[in-house]
């Protein structure tokens, strides 16, 4: 359910792009979603399909690229890949002081518009 607000904002941004380009229909939306966000691709697509009905983005396909999670140990500086659930400590020094440094974002990469009249 936490995909709903992010999908609403995504649709707003996509429609803004479509309007800036002469109200062209949206064909494809390219997204990057980090593994650490907890967002489920199918849920984002589901909400996008519902929310975009009757808009310039109706019927658009979402192409989602997954960005891997990354963490850094605040004690020893070791960086390593992570995925939910987070490890209890650094694999190198076992410190629980970890910082997520990648895979925690969701961003719009590109919008493909239909430029046919």
N, C-alpha and C positions, 0 to 999 in steps of 0.2 A: 504494500500500500504506500510505502514511502517513495515509490516511483512516480506517483501522481503529481506532486508539486513540481518535481524536476522536469517532468514531461510537459506540464503546462507552460513552464518558462521556456523550454526548448521550442515548443510550438510558437510562442510569441516571437522569439528571435527569428525563426524560420519564416514566419509570415512578414516580418519586418524586411527581411532580405527580398522576398517576393514582391512586396509593394515598392521598394526602392528600385526595382528593375522592371517597372511598368506593369505590375500585377500579373507577372508570369506564373504559370502553374509550377508547382514543385514536383520534381520527378524523384530525386534521391536526396536523402539527408545523411551525411557522414558524421558519425559521432565517435568520440573516444571515451570509453568508460573504464575507470580503474577497477581492478579486482578488489580493492579494499573498500569500495563504496557500498558494496552489498546489493547494488542494483542488479536486477534480473532482466536480461535482454528481452525475454518474451513479455514481461510485464510492461516494459517501456514501449514496446511495439503495440501491445494491446491498448494502453492508454492513448498512445499517439493516434491509433486508428479511430478510436472513439472521439477524441477531442478535435480531430481535424475534419470531421464530417462537415460538409457544407463550406469548407474553406479552400483556399488555393493549394493547400497541402493534402487535400483528400486524395487517398490512393498512393501517396508517396511511400517509397520504400526506405527503411532505415538500414544503413550499413554500419554496423557497430564493430569497432576495433577495440579489443581488450588490452588495457595497459597493465603489465604485471606489477604486483606490489613490491615495494622495496623498503627496507628499514635500516636504521643506523643505530649502533649502540652508543649511547651517550657516555659510557665509561671507557671503552677501548677504541671507539671509532670504527669498528668493523661494520661494513655494509653487507647486506645479504637479502636474497629474495624472501618474500613472505606472502602468505595467503591466509584468509580467515580460516580458523581462528588463529589469532596471533600466538607466537610461542611465548612461553613464560619467561624466557631469558635469551640472551645472546648466545648463539651457538659456539662462540669462541671463548668468552670469559664468564658466561652464565649470569651476567648482570641483568636485572629486570628493567633497567633504564633504557628503554627503546623509543625511537622516534620514527614515525612513518615518513619516508622521504619520496615515495612514488606510488602511483596506483590508487591515489585517493581523490582523484578529480573526475569530473564529467564535463566534457566540453564539445561544443559544436565545431567541427573541423571545416566542413564545406557544405554548400547547398547547390545541387544541380537543378537548374530550371529548364522548363520546356520552352524553347525559343521559337517554336513553330507558330505561325499565325492562327 
